[in-house]
Amino acid sequence: SYYSTIVTPLNIFILILLSSSPFFSNAISSDENEIDRRIPKRQLRNHHNGLSAAAYASIASIDTKFIRPAFLRGGAAKQYDFDLLVIGAGSGGIASARRAASYGAKVAVVEMGRLGGTCVNVGCVPKKVMFNAATIAEMLHDMHHYGFESGTVQFDWGYIQRSRDAYIARLNKIHDTNLSNSGITKLIGRASLAKDADGNVEVIVSPSDSDSATNSSQQRYRAKHILIATGGAPTIPSGDSSIKKHSITSDDFFELQSLPKKVVVVGAGYIAVELAGILQALGSDTSLVLRKEKALRNFDEILSEALDVEMQRQGINIFRNTMGVSRIKYNKSNGLKKIILNNGKVIKDVDVVIMAAGRSPLVDSLGLQDVGMQQKDGGYIDVNEYSETSVDRVYAVGDVCGNVELTPMAIAAGRRLADRLFSANPDHAHAKVSYENVPTVVFSHPPIGTIGLTENEAIEKYGESVKVYSSKFSNMWYGPFQIEASEKPKTCMKLVCAGKNEQVVGLHVIGIAADELLQGFGVAMKMGATKADFDSTIAIHPTAAEELVTLFPWGLSSQETGAKVSPLNGNETPEPDQ
C-alpha cells in the first residue's frame, strides 16, 4: 500500500535502532534441556530416534514477549567470532552455552575430552551406579532377615562396568545432540587465553595433543564473552615418587577391570568415604587411611561420628592420625604393594591404592597469568557474586572457582550468567546464584544429607540463640532383624535452629534414604522455615523423614513462621497469586 511504502525507510531506521537495544538483543528464556525451538511440540515424542524425553523439555511455557524477532538475529558483531565462547563442556559449561543459545546468542564450546565433564564421566553418574550396586549387595546380605534363603550369588564386576560405561556413552551422545540442536559450535581441542596486539583477550584452540600444537595448527577466536568451566582433577599428595607411580586416582577407579581383593583408600573427604563404602560392600578388604582422627571433619559432628561407627561396623579398617602415606613399595613377583604410612604403620599385600585426597582446578594450561587473571589459594579462579573474574568479559563457574564444588551448583551458576548476559527479561538484569543453603548428599554407606550450618558454625554465628533438636533411632528396615538393638545401624538427624523464631539454619541426616529425603527440606530452608513450620507439617508414617517434623518437643516452639502466609495453627494453605 501507499502508506506502507512511504514509511518503509522509517521502519528500517527503527529496526536498526531496536537491534542495538538491550531489550531486543536477546531471545527467549529456556531451560538447559530445551530442544531447538524450530521443532514443534507435537514432534517431541518421536524426535531424535527415541532419545530420553528427559533430554528435551516442553516449550509450552515460553513467554513470547522476550523473543527476539528472527529478522533481527544477527548473532555476534563482526569484530567477534562468537557472542559466548565456553571453555569446557562439563555440566556448568553446557548449561550456560545452551541457555545463551536459547536467547539467540552465537555460542561455541571448546572441549578436548568426552562431553559432560567430571559428573557424567568420572563423577556423580558412574559413582551412583556403583553405589546402587553396593546397596544391592547390602540387601542381599540382609535378605535372610526377611525370610529369603541365602544362596550363592556371584557379582560380575565386568558386567556392571560394561553396562555403566554404555550408559555413560548414551549420555555423551545426548549432550552432543543437545549442543547440535541448540546451534552451538563445537571446537575440539585444548583452549588457552592470550591477548592480541590491542590487549583484547582471545581464545587459542590447539589440538588435544599439546605436543603436536604449532602456530599453524592453532586457531584463534574472539568472543564478546568468555566463560571458563574446565572443572577439576584429582590431586596426588606431594611426597615420595612411589606414591604417584604405584597408586591410582579416584578418576582411575572407574577404569578398574576387576574388583580388588584388598584395597586402600587414602583420604578423609566425601569421595574417599564413598569409594571405601562401595568397595567394602562389594566384597573388597578395604582400608581407609586418614591424616587425622576422623573422616568428614568439616561436616556436623552427628554425621562424622555416626559414619565412623558405621564404617567400623561394616568392617572397614580405619587408620587414624597417619599424617598420610610416606611411600609405596611394589613387589614385582606378585604385583602386590606395601603401604608405609607417615606414623610408621604398614599395610601389606595390597592390590590397589586409591588416592582420594582432594581435587584441584584444571587451570594450568589456560594461560591465566598471561591475561592477568587473579587466582585464590589452590589455584582457583577468583570470581565475584556474578561469576566475573578480574579480567573484563571473562567469567568462571563450577569447580574451577572452588566455591561450592557440586554439579547442580555449576549448572545454576552457568544458567544465571547466561540469563544476565543475554536475556531481555528485566528480571534477569542482575541474575546470580546463591551459595548459601546448598543441599549436599554424600553417597556413603549409609548415605548422608546435609544443608546449612553445622551446630558449631551456628553457635559461632548466632551465639546463645542457637537451639538444637536431634534424634537417633533404628530405621524400620531393621525392625525384623533378630539381633540386639545396639547392633542395628542407626539413623541420626539434627535440626539446628537460631533466633527467637527458631529459624532452621542447619539440617543434617545420616541413614537409609537420607539422599532422597533432603531435597524437599532444602526448599523449606531456602524459604526460611522455622521449627514451628516443620511441626505444622503432618508426618508421613511410617517413614524416616517423619522424624524431622516430629522432633521432640513437638509443637512447643515459638509460633512464628518463615512463610509468606502462615501455615500455623490450622490456617488454610494460601491460594496462588492471580
LINVEN-V60874 format. One line per field, one symbol per residue. ss: DSSP state (H for helix, E for strand, C for the rest). psi: psi as a letter, one per 30 degrees, with the letter a starting at -180 (. if undefined). burial: 1 if it has 24 or more other C-alpha atoms within 12 Angstrom, else 0. A space follows every 50 residues. Layout:
ss: ???
psi: ???
burial: ???
This chain:
ss: CHHHHHHHHHHHHHHHHHHCCCCCCCCCCCCCCECCCCCCHHHHHHHHHH CCHHHCECCCCCCHHHCCCHHHCCCCCCCCCEEEEEECCEHHHHHHHHHH HHCCCCEEEEECCCCEHHHHHHCHHHHHHHHHHHHHHHHHHHHHHHCCCC CCCCCCHHHHHHHHHHHHHHHHHHHHHHHHHCCCEEEECEEEEEECCCCC EEEEEECCCHHHCCCCCCEEECEEEEEECCCEEECCCCCCHHHHHCCEEC CHHHHCCCCCCEEEEECCCHHHHHHHHHHHHHCCEEEEECCCCCCCCCCC HHHHHHHHHHHHHHCCEEECCCCCEEEEEECCCCCCEEEEECCCCEEEEE CEEEECCCEEECCCCCCCHHHCCCECHHHCECCCCCCECCCCCEEECHHH CCCCCCHHHHHHHHHHHHHHHHCCCHHHCCCCCCCCCCCEEECCCCCEEE EECCHHHHHHHHHHHCEEEEEEECCHHHCCCCCCHHHCCCEEEEEEEECC CCEEEEEEEECCCHHHHHHHHHHHHHCCCEHHHHHHCCCCCCCCHHHHHC CCCCCCCCCCCCCCCCCHHHCCCCCCCC
psi: leeeeffeeeeeeeeeeeffkeegglalkllegklkffjkeffeeglhhg lkfffjlkgfgkjffgkkkeffjfallffkelekjkjjhaeeeeeeeeee efggkjklkkkfakkfaeeeegbeeeeeeeeeeeeeeeeeeffffggkkj ajkkkjeeeeeeeeeeeeeeeeeeeeeeeeffgkkkjkakklklkafggk klkkjllejffgkleffkkkkkkekkkkhfaalkkkklakffeeeglllf efeffkflkkekkkkjlgaeeefeeeeeeeefgkjkkkkkebellhfflk eeeeeeeeeeeeefgkjkjlhfgakelkkkjfefgllkjklfgflkklhk ekkkjhglllkifegfheffghkklakffkkjlafggkafkkgklklaff fgdjikefeeeeeeeeeeeeefkfkffgehkllkglhjkkkkhajllkkk kakleeeeeeefbffkkkklkklkkfegefkilkeffkkkkkkkkjlllf fhkjfkkkkklkgeeffeeefeeeefghkleeeeffkkkjkkleffefgg kkkkgglkiklglekkglhgllkllkk.
burial: 00000000000000000010001111111111111110000001000000 00001111100000011100011111000111111111111111111111 11111111111111111111111111111111111011010100000000 00000010011001100100110111111111111111111111000001 11111111000000000011111111111111111110000010011111 11110001110111111111111111111111111111111001111011 11111111111101011111011111111100000111111100011111 11111111111111011100101110001111110111101011111111 11111111111111111111111110010011101011111111111111 11111101000000011111111110010000000001111111111110 11111111111111111110110111011111111110000001111111 1001001111111000110000000000
